[in-house]
Amino acid sequence: MSAQVYAHLLDLLREEEHLLGQLVALAREAQRALVASDYPAIEATAAHMLEAAGRIETRSAERMNLLRTIGQETATLDQIATSAENLGVQGLHEIRERLLTQAAHLRDLQEANARLVLGAIRIRERWAAILAGHLSPTYSPQGQTTLQEGSGIVSRTA
């Protein structure tokens, strides 16, 4: 097994680390956009996140193909790092730790973003229920829908 293969692997992992860092920054942007209810920013950020995730998947596939060439596609990154160090390629253990830290941070940010989205959906549902209680649709004698003042009573479940 060649040291060049492990050096190339290290380069691929650095690219993945950079892209994961971009995803973390985009998740923060998404959080700000969600709090501000800035729908165009939410959509743009989501598109950028999908693009970055696609690039990570591409690098990951390249990494797996590279590992296949040396017969280590089932090895853990720790095992690969040890093999690389035996051939003089340093840095795989460190990059592994940074990748794990960034992935955990991204997961936490995305969970917080999911809670924001869920909260927004619940608020929208409550407002719809409140408005439905005040502006109930009725039908005119001609059979067309008209808005009429509701009863003014709002359900406790709204």
GULOBA-116314 format. One line per 5 residues: number of its first residue (from 1); their letters; for each residue x, y, z of N, C-alpha, C, O. Coordinates in Angstrom, 1 decimal, decimal comma. Example, Ala and Ser with C-alpha at 12.3 -4.5 7.8 and 13.67 -1.06 7.14 Angstrom:
1> as> 13,2/-5,7/7,8/12,3/-4,5/7,8/13,2/-3,3/7,8/14,2/-3,3/8,5 | 12,8/-2,2/7,1/13,7/-1,1/7,1/12,9/0,0/7,9/13,4/1,1/8,0;
REM end
This chain:
1> msaqv> 0,8/-1,2/0,0/0,0/0,0/0,0/0,9/1,2/0,0/1,8/1,3/0,8 | 0,5/2,1/-0,8/1,4/3,3/-1,1/1,0/4,5/-0,2/-0,1/4,7/0,2 | 2,1/5,2/0,2/1,9/6,4/1,0/1,1/7,4/0,2/0,4/8,3/0,7 | 1,3/7,4/-1,2/0,6/8,3/-2,0/-0,9/8,2/-1,9/-1,7/9,2/-1,9 | -1,4/6,9/-1,8/-2,8/6,7/-1,7/-3,3/7,3/-0,4/-4,4/8,0/-0,4;
6> yahll> -2,6/7,1/0,7/-3,0/7,7/2,0/-2,9/9,2/2,0/-3,8/9,9/2,6 | -1,9/9,8/1,3/-1,8/11,2/1,2/-3,0/11,8/0,4/-3,6/12,8/0,7 | -3,4/11,1/-0,7/-4,6/11,5/-1,5/-5,9/11,4/-0,6/-6,8/12,2/-0,6 | -6,0/10,3/0,2/-7,1/10,1/1,1/-7,1/11,3/2,1/-8,2/11,8/2,4 | -6,0/11,7/2,6/-6,0/12,9/3,5/-6,5/14,1/2,9/-7,2/14,9/3,5;
11> dllre> -6,1/14,3/1,6/-6,6/15,5/0,8/-8,1/15,4/0,7/-8,8/16,5/0,9 | -8,6/14,3/0,4/-10,1/14,1/0,2/-10,8/14,4/1,6/-11,8/15,1/1,6 | -10,2/14,0/2,7/-10,8/14,2/4,0/-10,8/15,7/4,3/-11,7/16,2/5,0 | -9,7/16,4/3,9/-9,6/17,8/4,2/-10,7/18,5/3,4/-11,3/19,5/3,9 | -11,0/18,1/2,1/-12,0/18,7/1,4/-13,4/18,5/2,0/-14,2/19,4/2,1;
16> eehll> -13,6/17,2/2,5/-14,8/16,9/3,2/-15,0/17,8/4,5/-16,1/18,3/4,8 | -13,9/18,0/5,2/-13,9/18,8/6,4/-14,3/20,3/6,0/-15,1/20,9/6,7 | -13,7/20,8/4,9/-14,0/22,1/4,5/-15,5/22,2/4,1/-16,2/23,2/4,5 | -16,0/21,3/3,4/-17,4/21,3/3,0/-18,4/21,1/4,2/-19,4/21,7/4,2 | -18,0/20,3/5,1/-18,8/20,2/6,4/-18,8/21,5/7,1/-19,8/21,8/7,7;
21> gqlva> -17,7/22,2/7,1/-17,6/23,5/7,7/-18,6/24,5/7,1/-19,3/25,3/7,7 | -18,7/24,4/5,7/-19,7/25,2/5,0/-21,1/24,8/5,4/-21,9/25,7/5,5 | -21,4/23,5/5,6/-22,7/23,1/6,0/-23,0/23,7/7,4/-24,2/24,1/7,6 | -22,1/23,7/8,3/-22,3/24,2/9,6/-22,6/25,7/9,5/-23,6/26,2/10,1 | -21,9/26,5/8,7/-22,1/27,9/8,5/-23,5/28,1/7,9/-24,3/29,0/8,3;
26> larea> -23,9/27,3/6,9/-25,2/27,4/6,3/-26,3/27,1/7,2/-27,4/27,7/7,2 | -26,1/26,1/8,1/-27,1/25,8/9,1/-27,4/26,9/10,1/-28,5/27,2/10,5 | -26,3/27,7/10,4/-26,4/28,9/11,2/-27,2/29,9/10,4/-28,1/30,6/11,0 | -26,9/30,1/9,1/-27,7/31,0/8,3/-29,1/30,7/8,3/-30,0/31,5/8,4 | -29,4/29,4/8,1/-30,8/28,9/8,1/-31,5/29,2/9,4/-32,7/29,6/9,3;
31> qralv> -30,8/29,1/10,5/-31,4/29,4/11,8/-31,8/30,9/11,8/-32,9/31,2/12,3 | -30,9/31,7/11,4/-31,2/33,2/11,4/-32,4/33,5/10,5/-33,3/34,3/10,9 | -32,4/32,8/9,3/-33,5/33,1/8,4/-34,8/32,5/9,0/-35,9/33,2/8,8 | -34,8/31,4/9,6/-36,0/30,9/10,2/-36,5/31,8/11,3/-37,7/32,0/11,4 | -35,7/32,3/12,2/-36,1/33,2/13,3/-36,7/34,5/12,7/-37,6/35,0/13,2;
36> asdyp> -36,1/35,0/11,6/-36,6/36,2/11,0/-37,8/35,9/10,0/-38,3/36,9/9,5 | -38,1/34,7/9,8/-39,2/34,3/8,9/-38,9/34,9/7,5/-39,8/35,3/6,8 | -37,6/34,8/7,1/-37,2/35,3/5,8/-37,2/34,2/4,8/-36,3/33,5/4,6 | -38,4/34,0/4,1/-38,6/32,8/3,3/-37,7/32,8/2,1/-37,2/31,7/1,8 | -37,4/33,9/1,4/-36,4/33,8/0,3/-35,0/33,3/0,8/-34,3/32,5/0,2;
41> aieat> -34,6/33,8/2,0/-33,3/33,4/2,6/-33,3/31,9/3,0/-32,3/31,2/2,8 | -34,5/31,5/3,5/-34,6/30,1/3,9/-34,4/29,2/2,6/-33,7/28,2/2,7 | -35,1/29,5/1,6/-35,0/28,8/0,3/-33,6/28,8/-0,2/-33,1/27,7/-0,7 | -33,0/29,9/-0,3/-31,6/30,0/-0,8/-30,6/29,2/0,0/-29,8/28,5/-0,5 | -30,8/29,3/1,3/-29,9/28,6/2,2/-30,1/27,1/2,0/-29,1/26,3/2,0;
46> aahml> -31,3/26,7/2,0/-31,6/25,2/1,8/-31,0/24,7/0,5/-30,4/23,6/0,4 | -31,1/25,5/-0,6/-30,5/25,1/-1,9/-29,0/25,0/-1,8/-28,4/24,1/-2,3 | -28,3/26,0/-1,1/-26,9/25,9/-0,9/-26,5/24,7/0,0/-25,5/24,1/-0,3 | -27,3/24,4/0,9/-27,0/23,2/1,8/-27,1/21,9/1,0/-26,3/21,0/1,1 | -28,1/21,8/0,1/-28,2/20,6/-0,7/-27,0/20,5/-1,7/-26,5/19,4/-1,9;
51> eaagr> -26,6/21,6/-2,2/-25,4/21,6/-3,1/-24,1/21,2/-2,3/-23,4/20,3/-2,8 | -23,9/21,7/-1,1/-22,8/21,3/-0,3/-22,8/19,9/0,1/-21,8/19,1/0,1 | -24,0/19,4/0,4/-24,2/18,0/0,8/-23,9/17,1/-0,4/-23,3/16,0/-0,2 | -24,3/17,5/-1,6/-24,0/16,7/-2,8/-22,5/16,6/-3,0/-22,0/15,6/-3,4 | -21,8/17,8/-2,8/-20,3/17,7/-3,0/-19,7/16,8/-1,9/-18,7/16,2/-2,2;
56> ietrs> -20,2/16,8/-0,7/-19,7/15,9/0,3/-19,9/14,5/-0,1/-19,0/13,6/0,0 | -21,1/14,2/-0,7/-21,4/12,8/-1,1/-20,4/12,4/-2,2/-20,0/11,2/-2,3 | -20,1/13,3/-3,1/-19,1/13,0/-4,2/-17,8/12,7/-3,6/-17,1/11,7/-4,1 | -17,3/13,5/-2,7/-16,0/13,3/-2,1/-16,0/11,9/-1,3/-15,0/11,2/-1,3 | -17,1/11,7/-0,7/-17,2/10,4/0,1/-17,1/9,2/-0,9/-16,5/8,2/-0,5;
61> aermn> -17,8/9,3/-2,0/-17,7/8,2/-3,0/-16,3/8,1/-3,5/-15,8/6,9/-3,7 | -15,6/9,2/-3,8/-14,2/9,1/-4,2/-13,3/8,5/-3,1/-12,5/7,6/-3,4 | -13,6/8,8/-1,9/-12,9/8,2/-0,8/-13,1/6,7/-0,7/-12,1/5,9/-0,6 | -14,3/6,3/-0,9/-14,6/4,8/-0,8/-14,0/4,1/-2,0/-13,5/3,0/-1,8 | -14,0/4,7/-3,2/-13,3/4,1/-4,3/-11,8/4,0/-4,1/-11,2/3,0/-4,5;
66> llrti> -11,2/5,0/-3,5/-9,8/5,0/-3,2/-9,5/3,9/-2,2/-8,5/3,1/-2,4 | -10,3/3,7/-1,2/-10,1/2,7/-0,2/-10,3/1,3/-0,8/-9,7/0,3/-0,4 | -11,2/1,2/-1,8/-11,4/-0,1/-2,5/-10,2/-0,5/-3,2/-9,9/-1,7/-3,3 | -9,4/0,5/-3,8/-8,2/0,1/-4,5/-7,1/-0,5/-3,6/-6,3/-1,2/-4,1 | -7,2/-0,2/-2,4/-6,2/-0,7/-1,5/-6,8/-1,8/-0,5/-6,1/-2,3/0,4;
71> gqeta> -8,0/-2,2/-0,8/-8,7/-3,3/-0,1/-9,0/-2,9/1,4/-9,1/-3,8/2,2 | -9,3/-1,6/1,6/-9,6/-1,2/3,0/-11,0/-0,5/3,1/-11,2/0,3/3,9 | -11,9/-0,9/2,2/-13,2/-0,2/2,2/-14,0/-0,5/3,4/-14,9/0,3/3,7 | -13,7/-1,6/4,1/-14,5/-1,9/5,4/-13,7/-1,5/6,6/-14,3/-1,6/7,7 | -12,5/-0,9/6,5/-11,7/-0,5/7,6/-12,3/0,8/8,2/-12,8/1,6/7,5;
76> tldqi> -12,1/0,9/9,5/-12,5/2,2/10,1/-11,4/3,2/9,8/-10,3/2,9/9,5 | -11,8/4,5/10,0/-10,9/5,6/9,8/-9,7/5,5/10,8/-8,6/5,9/10,4 | -10,0/5,0/12,0/-8,9/4,8/12,9/-7,9/3,8/12,4/-6,7/4,0/12,5 | -8,4/2,7/11,9/-7,5/1,7/11,4/-6,7/2,2/10,2/-5,5/1,9/10,1 | -7,3/2,9/9,3/-6,7/3,5/8,2/-5,6/4,5/8,6/-4,5/4,5/8,0;
81> atsae> -5,9/5,3/9,6/-5,0/6,3/10,1/-3,7/5,6/10,6/-2,6/6,1/10,4 | -3,9/4,5/11,3/-2,8/3,8/11,9/-1,9/3,2/10,7/-0,7/3,3/10,8 | -2,5/2,7/9,7/-1,8/2,2/8,6/-1,0/3,3/7,9/0,1/3,1/7,4 | -1,7/4,5/7,7/-1,1/5,6/7,1/0,1/6,1/7,9/1,2/6,4/7,3 | 0,0/6,1/9,2/1,1/6,6/10,0/2,3/5,6/9,9/3,5/6,1/10,0;
86> nlgvq> 2,0/4,4/9,7/3,1/3,4/9,6/3,9/3,7/8,3/5,1/3,3/8,1 | 3,2/4,3/7,3/3,9/4,7/6,0/4,4/6,1/6,0/4,9/6,6/5,0 | 4,2/6,8/7,1/4,7/8,2/7,3/3,7/9,3/6,9/4,1/10,5/6,9 | 2,5/8,9/6,7/1,5/10,0/6,4/0,8/10,3/7,7/0,1/9,5/8,3 | 0,9/11,5/8,2/0,4/12,0/9,4/-0,9/12,8/9,2/-1,0/13,4/8,2;
91> glhei> -1,7/12,9/10,2/-2,9/13,8/10,2/-4,2/13,2/10,1/-5,2/13,9/10,3 | -4,3/11,9/9,8/-5,6/11,3/9,7/-6,4/11,2/11,0/-7,6/11,4/11,0 | -5,7/10,9/12,1/-6,3/10,8/13,4/-6,9/12,2/13,7/-8,1/12,3/14,2 | -6,2/13,2/13,5/-6,6/14,6/13,9/-7,8/15,0/13,0/-8,8/15,6/13,5 | -7,7/14,7/11,7/-8,9/15,1/10,8/-10,1/14,4/11,2/-11,2/14,9/11,1;
96> rerll> -9,9/13,1/11,6/-11,1/12,3/12,0/-11,8/12,9/13,2/-13,0/13,0/13,2 | -11,0/13,4/14,2/-11,6/14,0/15,4/-12,3/15,3/15,0/-13,4/15,6/15,5 | -11,7/16,1/14,1/-12,4/17,4/13,7/-13,6/17,1/12,9/-14,6/17,8/13,1 | -13,6/16,1/12,1/-14,8/15,7/11,3/-16,0/15,3/12,3/-17,1/15,6/12,1 | -15,6/14,5/13,3/-16,6/14,0/14,2/-17,2/15,2/15,0/-18,4/15,3/15,2;
101> tqaah> -16,4/16,1/15,4/-16,8/17,3/16,1/-17,7/18,2/15,3/-18,8/18,6/15,7 | -17,3/18,4/14,0/-18,2/19,2/13,1/-19,5/18,5/12,8/-20,5/19,2/12,8 | -19,5/17,2/12,6/-20,7/16,5/12,3/-21,7/16,6/13,5/-22,9/16,7/13,3 | -21,2/16,4/14,7/-22,0/16,5/15,9/-22,6/18,0/16,0/-23,7/18,1/16,4 | -21,8/19,0/15,7/-22,2/20,3/15,8/-23,3/20,6/14,7/-24,3/21,2/15,0;
106> lrdlq> -23,1/20,1/13,5/-24,1/20,2/12,5/-25,4/19,5/12,9/-26,5/20,1/12,7 | -25,3/18,3/13,5/-26,5/17,6/13,9/-27,3/18,5/14,9/-28,5/18,6/14,8 | -26,6/19,1/15,9/-27,2/19,9/16,9/-27,9/21,1/16,3/-29,0/21,5/16,6 | -27,2/21,8/15,3/-27,8/22,9/14,7/-29,1/22,5/13,9/-30,1/23,2/13,9 | -29,0/21,4/13,2/-30,1/21,0/12,4/-31,3/20,6/13,3/-32,5/20,8/12,9;
111> eanar> -31,0/20,0/14,4/-32,1/19,7/15,4/-32,8/20,9/15,9/-34,0/21,0/16,0 | -32,0/21,9/16,2/-32,5/23,2/16,6/-33,4/23,8/15,5/-34,4/24,4/15,7 | -32,9/23,8/14,3/-33,6/24,3/13,1/-34,9/23,5/12,9/-36,0/24,1/12,6 | -34,9/22,2/13,1/-36,1/21,4/13,0/-37,2/21,9/14,1/-38,4/21,9/13,8 | -36,7/22,2/15,3/-37,6/22,6/16,3/-38,2/24,0/16,0/-39,4/24,2/16,2;
116> lvlga> -37,4/24,9/15,3/-37,9/26,2/14,9/-39,0/26,0/13,8/-40,0/26,6/13,9 | -38,8/25,1/12,9/-39,7/24,8/11,8/-41,0/24,3/12,4/-42,1/24,7/12,1 | -40,9/23,3/13,3/-42,0/22,7/14,0/-42,8/23,7/14,8/-44,1/23,8/14,7 | -42,1/24,6/15,5/-42,8/25,7/16,2/-43,5/26,6/15,3/-44,7/27,0/15,6 | -42,9/27,0/14,1/-43,6/27,8/13,2/-44,9/27,2/12,6/-45,9/27,9/12,4;
121> irire> -44,8/25,9/12,4/-46,0/25,2/11,8/-47,1/25,2/12,9/-48,3/25,4/12,6 | -46,7/25,0/14,1/-47,8/25,0/15,2/-48,4/26,4/15,4/-49,6/26,5/15,5 | -47,6/27,4/15,3/-48,1/28,8/15,4/-49,1/29,0/14,2/-50,1/29,6/14,4 | -48,7/28,7/13,0/-49,5/28,9/11,8/-50,8/28,1/12,0/-51,9/28,7/11,7 | -50,8/26,9/12,5/-52,0/26,1/12,7/-52,9/26,8/13,7/-54,1/26,8/13,5;
126> rwaai> -52,3/27,3/14,8/-53,2/28,0/15,8/-53,8/29,3/15,2/-55,0/29,5/15,5 | -53,0/30,1/14,4/-53,6/31,3/13,8/-54,7/30,9/12,9/-55,7/31,6/12,8 | -54,5/29,9/12,1/-55,6/29,4/11,2/-56,8/29,1/11,9/-57,9/29,4/11,5 | -56,7/28,4/13,0/-57,8/28,0/13,8/-58,5/29,2/14,4/-59,7/29,3/14,5 | -57,7/30,2/14,9/-58,3/31,4/15,5/-59,1/32,2/14,4/-60,2/32,6/14,6;
131> laghl> -58,4/32,3/13,3/-59,1/33,1/12,2/-60,3/32,3/11,7/-61,3/33,0/11,3 | -60,3/31,0/11,6/-61,5/30,3/11,2/-62,6/30,5/12,1/-63,8/30,5/11,7 | -62,4/30,7/13,4/-63,4/31,0/14,4/-64,0/32,3/14,2/-65,2/32,5/14,6 | -63,3/33,3/13,7/-63,8/34,7/13,5/-64,3/34,9/12,1/-65,2/35,8/11,9 | -63,9/34,2/11,1/-64,3/34,4/9,7/-64,8/33,1/9,1/-64,2/32,6/8,2;
136> sptys> -65,8/32,6/9,7/-66,3/31,4/9,1/-67,0/31,6/7,8/-67,8/32,5/7,7 | -66,8/30,7/6,8/-67,4/30,9/5,5/-68,9/30,5/5,6/-69,2/29,5/6,3 | -69,7/31,2/4,9/-71,2/30,8/4,8/-71,5/30,9/3,4/-70,7/31,2/2,5 | -72,7/30,5/3,1/-73,2/30,4/1,7/-74,3/31,4/1,5/-75,2/31,5/2,3 | -74,3/32,2/0,4/-75,3/33,1/0,1/-76,5/32,4/-0,5/-76,4/31,2/-0,8;
141> pqgqt> -77,7/33,0/-0,6/-78,8/32,4/-1,2/-78,5/31,9/-2,6/-79,2/30,9/-3,1 | -77,6/32,5/-3,3/-77,2/32,0/-4,6/-76,3/30,8/-4,6/-75,9/30,3/-5,6 | -75,8/30,4/-3,4/-75,0/29,2/-3,3/-73,5/29,5/-3,4/-72,7/28,6/-3,4 | -73,1/30,8/-3,3/-71,7/31,2/-3,4/-71,2/31,4/-2,0/-71,9/31,9/-1,1 | -69,9/31,1/-1,8/-69,3/31,3/-0,5/-69,1/32,8/-0,2/-68,6/33,6/-1,1;
146> tlqeg> -69,5/33,2/1,0/-69,3/34,6/1,4/-68,7/34,5/2,8/-68,9/33,5/3,5 | -67,9/35,5/3,1/-67,4/35,6/4,5/-68,3/36,4/5,3/-68,8/37,4/5,0 | -68,6/35,8/6,5/-69,5/36,5/7,4/-68,8/36,5/8,7/-68,0/35,6/9,1 | -69,1/37,5/9,5/-68,6/37,6/10,8/-68,9/36,3/11,6/-70,0/35,9/11,6 | -67,9/35,7/12,2/-68,1/34,5/13,0/-68,7/34,8/14,3/-69,1/35,9/14,6;
151> sgivs> -68,8/33,8/15,1/-69,5/33,9/16,4/-68,6/34,7/17,4/-69,1/35,1/18,4 | -67,3/34,8/17,1/-66,4/35,5/18,0/-65,9/34,6/19,1/-65,2/35,0/20,0 | -66,4/33,4/19,1/-65,9/32,4/20,2/-64,8/31,6/19,6/-64,9/31,0/18,5 | -63,7/31,5/20,3/-62,6/30,8/19,8/-62,5/29,5/20,7/-62,6/29,6/21,9 | -62,3/28,4/20,1/-62,1/27,1/20,8/-60,9/27,2/21,7/-59,9/27,8/21,3;
156> rta> -61,0/26,5/22,8/-59,8/26,4/23,7/-58,7/25,6/23,1/-57,5/25,8/23,5 | -59,0/24,8/22,1/-57,9/24,0/21,5/-57,3/24,7/20,4/-56,3/24,2/19,8 | -57,8/25,9/20,0/-57,2/26,6/18,9/-55,9/27,2/19,3/-55,2/27,9/18,5;
REM end
